[in-house]
Amino acid sequence: MLSVLLAEFKEKRLGEEELQATYRGLAPAELRSICTADGRFSEVDFGLAMKELDEHDLVKTGPLEAYDNPPGSSVFILALYSKNEYSYLTEDGYKLATRLGTRPPRLPAPSIHISGGTFHQSPVAVGSQVSQTVNISASSNELLARLRKEVQDRVVEDQKRSEIMLHIDALEEAQGKPSIIERYNKLVGVIGDHVTVFGPVLTLLLQRLMGS
């Protein structure tokens, strides 16, 4: 979603002035249509992602309008609500979208919430910038070995790398057990900001662990 809005922002050749204000971006219905067009993300996925982005002040909708208090009402409500006619990137949303890349989401979304620090990075929300090639017929053990190698090669911080490796070990031990999803979620949470790098391996791994 962020990648779609960033692409639209750049196509319109908007600048810092528009970003600091409220610019008229894609209509929410149009944005939803783009994000769910290939069938990999459902409207529920879109709705949850939109809620996450709004809660973290990354994407907003507008225009805002004052609540219309009924004449003669004894209770006066002073509040603004969005008429939901268009969606737009905030400054923080633009920064994150730029860091993640401009390509629209291409990976199947696991039915979990991926936690990366203070922002839940669901694939439909952030899109994907990963261009790895992964053997789709690989077994779960082969994918775990591939993930270990990727972590060893790509995670620079020793402490972070060791922490991720421990969670990979715990996930491997949980194969065939009810705790497998909990272990997977914890692993992805620990991976955090590196999740887009390991996206293809993680997606296939989840499918194998769930028996698909």
WOSUL-V170876 format. One record per helix or strand of 2 or more residues. SS is the DSSP state (@ for helix, = for strand). FROM is the first residue (numbers start at 1). TO is the last residue. If there is no record, write none. Layout:
SS|FROM|TO, SS|FROM|TO
This chain:
@|2|11, @|16|20, @|28|35, @|43|55, =|59|66, =|80|89, @|91|100, =|115|116, =|119|120, @|123|126, @|140|154, @|158|173, @|180|194, @|199|209
